[in-house]
Amino acid sequence: MDAKHDILATLSYFDIFDYPLTQTETAQFLQNSYSNLEIAHALYELAATSWIFKFDDFYTLQDNRSLIARRRKGNTRARKMLETAGRIAPFLARFPFVRGVAVSGSLSKNFADEKSDIDFFIITSANRLWLARTFMHCFKKLTFLFGKQDLFCMNYYVDEDRLQIKEQNIYTATEIATLLPMQGIDAFNRFYAANKWSMDFLPNASMRVSYIDEMKNPLFKRFAEFILDNPAGDLLDRLLMKYTAHRWAQKTKKRKLNRNGVVMSMDASRHYAKPRPENFQQELILRYEQKIFALLGRYEGKLTSTKPI
């Protein structure tokens, strides 16, 4: 695959989200490596032949300048929300058994609209994920009293015993590459080491951990971890997993919807808690594959038809 094919594939992925990219961003998410000159030349030729469209410094598959205004507005909103996330992350890191906190979702890609929450990706100590999650979600119940629940969306947990993400595809590789770690440099260094497979999809992506401060462990956190570092803590963690998984299964069965209109569901095990991949991830990957199949099919057909006989 040459640079033009890769660019079309990359822009196709972000086109699902109506999100134009700069040249630097496009290069970061290409599935192969090219020089800056090769990328610039390929972008120029694709834009010159209307396979893609350039507005200011942004590239998109859509001939729609309003996407640029939408992106800029979303970037501005995201910067403000990231400042808030930067204040929240150290607080979340103080909960027992939490070892790392990162911003995930659209906000980690520097975009937020009116419906965006602050999504957090949490790493916990081994075999204490459900204790950590329960402590954090008991606190979240209180945030509903003040209408601040959207600031504390802890929706993806992994523990240090199983840091490798099970689903290995372009979606999860992109989510890993765009995580914004805020607390727990050691935990995220181990997380990225366990997920080197993501570089097979995005070899140019840089993992962002160098600027993170190590977490502080207040007295309450140390005390809670001390009294639960025993077989009773193991048993309690397992019971909380089973109880929580059952409650979420009932929500799914009743087809309860979240604020975005998606059926509420959870994929739960001893070592992770996350939204079920088939509810969003698999649908998105299918849309992406269909989009690039159609686009590259047209592109290859055009190239073939213009070749001299």
PyMOL commands that set and color helices and strands:
alter all, ss='L'
color gray80, all
select helices_A, chain A and resi 3-15+23-28+36-48+66-92+105-109+129-146+149-151+170-178+185-194+198-201+219-227+231-253+277-279+281-306
alter helices_A, ss='H'
color red, helices_A
select strands_A, chain A and resi 53-55+58-60+98-104+119-124+153-159+180-183+267-269+272-274
alter strands_A, ss='S'
color yellow, strands_A
deselect
rebuild
show_as cartoon
